[in-house]
Amino acid sequence: MSAWRLVEEGSAPPQPRTERTRTGGRRMLVVAAVVLLTLVGAGGLAAARTGMFAERPDGCARPDRTIQLYAVELPKDGTQVRLGYGLTPQTASYPGPLMEMTEGECLAITLHNQVPEATLAALRTSPTHPLGVSLHVHGVKYTQDSDGTVQSGSYVPSGGSRTYTWYAQPRNNRTGTPGTAGYWWYHDHVVGGPHGTQGLSSGLFGGLVVRRAGDPKPDRTYTVAFGDRQSINLRRGEATDTCTEVNPQPGPTCLVARKGERVEFVVVGIGNDMHTFHLHGHSWADTRTGVVSNGQPFADQVPIIDNKTLGPGDSFGAQVTAGDSVGPGHWMLHCHMQFHSDAGMSTMLHVLDENGNMPPGMDHEHGAAGAAPAAAAADAGAHQHD
Ligand SMILES: [Cu+2]
């Protein structure tokens, strides 16, 4: 048993009655454990380990919703191992699927680790480090059982499953609890070492939005992770933008919208470097929702920005109306640390017209479809939009 015990200076010694109750509670636990073992055998304890009876944060009586999430190995990027989370094994990607919650909601996510053990073994930095994948989240509430760390034992060996419980605690003006609404992210915390550094750099991360009733609903949301080696979503240069001119498919490497659509970005900093997130032709309110609330006067206290600093682990949201006043076009989105953008940390928000077409004459300038990859990225950097 742990020797941890915080004794406040000058506090009264424990009351005998409390001790008796505590001992009674322990005895009950022992009895319950014996009964459990007798009735269902060791399988019951295995179920407990996988989170079937996972503890839940205060205020989260039972899950309102359940999600199945898969961690899989994806095709290598050169020699670099790639892993991804997906709502199905076939749709796994990096970043992983966007998670959306509403304040007050309790979400149970069952993570199935389908990453081969040999892959995890090759990524680990110490032969004694356990092999597994986990789910660790920022911003919302969870207990130790859902922390997704080695030290709490809340990770998933290859072939296994485990349920993590997230609670989007609502604000409470009486107690001063600020609530959890905002832009967050989730990631592995176990692959490679105790901080999941190799899991993160392999692709195990994704965005989380927690909304309040009345928050503006976007037409599209893109997760944009700025990371090491001048990467956007772990890609550089032309690899950041695989949009095709005909029927572009929105995704991690194709940021596309129609004019007038409300586009939301979940911006996340991963890795070791500082970055700045800059979007051409568009600006947003530096508030919790990324907009100035409807009906709220445009106050000077609300900063309107088009560039924001991002440190490792930081996340924020930006909402813009695509092409508002500026029209369709290939609007650059890049890190404004110059040597980062010069090295390929730059992509495009392709804004089509209301009918979903790019007006003639706008296509050749930026090599949007990645036809002239490295050159396009370097060339695009020279274009002046402002
Ligand atoms: Cu940067």
Residues whose N, C-alpha, C, O or C-beta is under 5 A from the ligand:
A	BS01	CU	M274 H275 T276 C335 M337 H340
